[in-house]
Amino acid sequence: MVHRVAVIGAGPSGLTSIKACLEEGMEPTCFESSDDMGGLWKFKEVSEPNRASIYRSLTINISKEMMCYSDFPIPSDYPNYMHHSKILNYFRMYADHFKLLKYIRFQTLVKSVRKAPDYSRTGRWEVLTEKRDGHEERHVFDAVICCSGHYTYPNLPLKDFPGIETFEGKYLHSWDYKGPEDMYGKRVVVIGIGNSGGDIAVETSRVAEQVYMSTRRGAWLIRQVSDNGVPVDMKYNTRFVHILFQLFPINFFNWFGEKKLNAMYDHTMYALKPKHRLFSQIPVINDDLPMKILSGAVIIKPNVKEICGCTVVFDDGSTVEKVDTIVFATGYNYDFPYLPKNAMYKSGHRAGLYKHVFPPTLEHPTLAVVGFIHALGAIMPQAEMQARWVTRVFKGHKKLPSSQSMIKAVEKDTKNIEKSYIVSKLTPLQVDFVSYMDEIAGEIGVRPSLLWLFFTDYPLFKRVLWGPVTAYQYRLMGPGKWEGAHRAIFTQFDRMFQPLKTRKLEPEQPSTARRLVKMCLTVMVGGAAIYYFHTRKPDVIPTLLSNMRPQRV
């Protein structure tokens, strides 16, 4: 039976893994190579090797209600989109509240994880650690949870840029970027149009002479601020929208979403339009970049063809001369250098993990990876869900399928990911946030049942169906049920509005006519959808209803 568990890394995934171990009565020991918790969110002026790194101005692009842990809401006075310093404060409050600090060994690097001599019988692992002073120590654990993340090893593909060795200016990866101080009055080329590339281009454009942004594929751009000023994820990341995605063809949503985005700023006119459809890849979330393009502070360019001294040549033959700085926002490689080479199963471009957590080829289910997931949603609630499932497997409450069955499931997942999304070596996996959360919640026995809520608590049913899919929903029932979950769901919009209440105003009275129109439209659309699927796809509705039945734990 698993009792002692090694947790590698004290970032968001590591902290929730420690807590999950404690909830199942196990004894965790967390090894953290730095002198503080927080992982990615611990800012340092100088990037450290083998550690994630962020820039000074970084603000998260997921709203606070959508990123918090399921039984510890973020304080109501915190802003909806938080600076990294406030995120780190939240993690410290979380660790203090659940008394996690005493289980963390700081300044301790995990050098290797190997099967113990008696592994075939016990499933144990031997962990070799090294303290900051060079002292090594060997430990034996019943199980290991890897929480080292995937923003640790920067991808700097210099071989893809002929002539980079002739460049007379300075080049760096976004991993090394801390702020625009060295960019004053300079000409800057940012290569890559992900979220980091967008942030860096916007920030440096405030001080640089000119910023050019090079992109190979283009990108869809969405705003953090949605209709009526509500955070975009709280507006659209709902169960109702998720059900619609299951009922209607994805091409309809691609057309509708692209039309809505182009109504804000025409992606063709802004030279942003990508080669892929909207929901084939996670979009770039940036409110400021369109204005910077419109004002000429940032100029969008195609892929870089070659570099000749201080001149950058692009695929379309255009050039930019007298370039001072090149920033490579070219993503990250993923690796688990401390694990045995044969511990991981390879599937396509990705590490083939069963439900993105368990290596499928091991003899014992005593090694898990938590937080190695990619979705249009925060890592914190996903990692927490994974950790809750992992610890129940470790404890023997849940059993995994056979190795052969897990490998088949992994290969099926890989095919589905490659069919639905644009994947590559750097972005090997992507999942739908709600589908994945519900899938793992089903393994634990905590997936909320809409049908049960409809008959037992209709006010709560409305908030679970129409409201944002916050992590509190997975504490309403089953193992780990939290008595505060009901109240947290009913007050989630109060916490969203609280930091905005800085000037007292008289509230507007709601319109009865507007309510009636909304209700009529809902009934009409719902009736049309039911009729369509009853006649065209009769199996869809019974399948959805079967998923809504209460789970037996």
Secondary structure, DSSP 8 states (H G I E B T S, - for coil): ---EEEEE--SHHHHHHHHHHHHTT-EEEEE-SSSSS-GGGS--SS--TTS----TT-B-SS-HHHHSBTTB---TTS-SS-BHHHHHHHHHHHHHHTT-GGGEE-SEEEEEEEE-TTHHHH--EEEEEEETTS-EEEEEESEEEE---SSSEE---GGGSTTGGG--SEEEEGGG---SGGGTT-EEEEE--SHHHHHHHHHHHTTSSEEEEE-SS---EE-SB-GGG-BHHHHH-BHHHHHHHHHS-HHHHHHHHHHHHHHHS-TTTTT---SS-GGGS--EE-SSHHHHHHTTSEEEE--EEEEETTEEEETTS-EE-S--EEEE---EE---TTS-GGGS-EETTEE--BTTTB-TT-SSS-EEE-S---BSS-HHHHHHHHHHHHHHHHHTSS----HHHHHHHHHHHHHHHHHHS---SSS---B-HHHHHHHHHHHHT----HHHHHHH-HHHHHHHHHSB--GGGGGSSSTT--TTHHHHHHTHHHHHHGGG-SS--------HHHHHHHHHHHHHHHHHHHHHHHHH-TTHHHHHHHHHS----
